[in-house]
Amino acid sequence: MSRLTGWWSGRDSAAKVELYTRWSFHFFMVIEIAAIGLIPIADAGYNPLGTPLGLALTLLVCVHAVLNAVLSSRALDWALDRRDRPVRLATAMTVLTAVASLTVIALRATGVLGDPAVAAAVVTGMITFAVGSLVLCIRRPRRMLYVVPVAALATGVAVVAMGLHPGEALGYAVAITLGGGGLAAACGFSGWLMKIVWELERSRDLKARLAVAEERLRFGRDLHDVMGRNLSVIALKSELAVQLARRERPEAVDQMIEVQRIAQESQREVRDVVRGYREADLRVELEGARGVLGAAGIDCAIDPVPVELPAGVQSVLGWVVRETTTNVLRHGDARTCAISLREKGGSVLLTVRNDGVREGAVMERGSGLAGLRERLAAVDGTLEAGPDGNGTFQVTALVPVPAQGRGAES
């Protein structure tokens, strides 16, 4: 079953909206052929079943429907800035619709096409569907509004010019205005909605990247603050020691001893900075997760945390929070994330659950979860990660708490 539904559930929200929109426009082709194309060979009054004229009109509608579907697809690509505006295809669509409509109206006026309902259905149907695809080729909504009135007016004028009754021309114009107006509004809104959804998706990805970049910049600033001054002092004292050594002054040794001391101190400070990231306080990590996920547009809910936990337990759980936060940002299409910490039989259970996981996404290939299992194994803890069957991904870390470290309630 997962293989049958993976083509849909494996896509993110924007891709699902685009797929639904595209196939809706492709289905218009089927509707046009079924609702319009079959009329010339099935109408009981005109009854040209099997005649060359009936088959020709049906073939004409089929060609029009296929071209209309292709134009809609190209226009959607243009709306998403993936290709140039399909000007030639839109021109061919306009010419085909105009020539086909004038031909059918002429057949109706000369009496070759005796049933007026057949002519009205074919003409208004082709123009209505053509208007929907042509609207997708226009960027500004104000210009979209001109397409339907122009098409209705041009059709009415053509009907009158062919010598038909003005009442019949009015019927054509009203039908095109109502049908074409509704379809044009639906198509224009669908194209606009699909573009907005993709823009929101790109904005969300950008927020996640900026949140990660901000954390990296913070680490870079901390490291620069620690090493900048010390490296400058080491460079100056090394240069002084070189000058003293060239003069065979004994003070050169003292300067190099000082350089060695500063280098060792710098090494210790760097280890402290890195340790601050590797063994961060659990509460700091939880607040950091809330801030980073919030900056990425993900609602993060954190339950109360036990007040007292051993330093070793806090360190490894803090690492779990950090790594799972990174996974939420990088994988899936999360909108919400919940982090809870509670006591369970002499152990502490940390649960991180997020939605928006794409089916089939493999999260075990990276080294993140494997590294967490190694860290937890060092304190006799366990880690479980995977989808829970409800469209969410859950990570649970169970860490035993020494007897002297208990007494805190979640």
Phi, psi and omega in degrees: 000324180296327177291326181287327182259355184295329180298338178260308184290340179282358180262155175279178187297316182296318179295325178294317179298317180295316180297317179298318181294315181298314183288336173295317178291324176295327179291336175301327178298316179297318180296317181297318180292317183287320186273331184248314187293333182274350182297314182299334182256004182235353183291129184285327182289310179282319174050057176265033184301120178086353180282154180302322182294316179298316179294324180294318178295320178296317178297322179298316179294322179296316178298317179299318181295318179295315179297323179296319179294318179296317179297319179298317180296315179294323180294323177294320175299320178294321179298330179266011177062036178258344178205171179288162178298130183283069184294313182297318180294321178294322177295316178298322179295318180295316181295315180299316180296317181294313181295316180296319181293315179297324179294315180294319179296321178295319176297323177291319182290327181274355178086358178296320177258096190288323184277117181293334181295324180295313180297316181297318181295316182294313184293306182295326179294312180296318180293321180297312180291327178294320179300320180299316181286325180293329177298325180294341180271006182246137184274316187270132180299327181297323178286331177299327183293339182280340188295311184293310179301321179297315180296318180294316181294317180297320179294316178299317179296319180296321180296316179294320181296332178281001176091011178276167184292141179301329177298321177294323177296320178297322178298317176301313184296317180294317180297318180292322180296314181289307182292312180294323179297316179295316181291322178297318179296318180295316181292316180298318179292322180296316178297318178296317181297318180297321178294318180296319180298317178294323177295320177294322179295316178295323178295321179293317177297321180294321178298317179297318179294320179294324179295317178294319179295324178296321178295321178294321178295323178297318177296319179297320178296317179298316181293322178295319179297325182283316189266337186302307182293317182296320179294324177296318179295319179297318180297317181293315181291327176295317178297320178295320179296323178297315180296319179292323180293323178296332178269004181057040177268136180293341181295345179299323179296318179298320179295320179291327175296320178294320176300317179298319180295316180294321178298317178295321177294319178297319178299319179294319181293322177296318177298323179295320179295314180295321179297326178298331177274329182274333182233048183290155177294142184299317181295322178297318180295322179294316177294323176296319178297319179298317181291316182293315180293322177297321178295333179272006179082020180252125180286118184248120177251127182238124178283162178304147184252141175306142185287319186243121174217144177301152183301320180296321179292317178299320182297311184289325177290326175298322178293323178297316179299317182295314183291319179293326176298318177298319179295322179297322180289321188271333186243150172075199184219057190290145171242332179225153177214134181236131180237125180228151181221123181214162181273140182213101175056048180080009178230169176249128181250117176257128181236128175238119184231132177224154179262185174075022180280129179283133181296133180092354179289124183265118182251000182270352185288330181285175182268355185298303182293324177297319177296323178296320179297323178294318179295318180292324179298329180294337178245025179062029178261169180229157179225134174233137182214140178160168178291147181259007177090355180247025181079014180236159177246134185232135174240126179236131178238124180246119184235122177292142180252126177303154185303321181288347181261003181273182178110352178264140178251144178281000000 
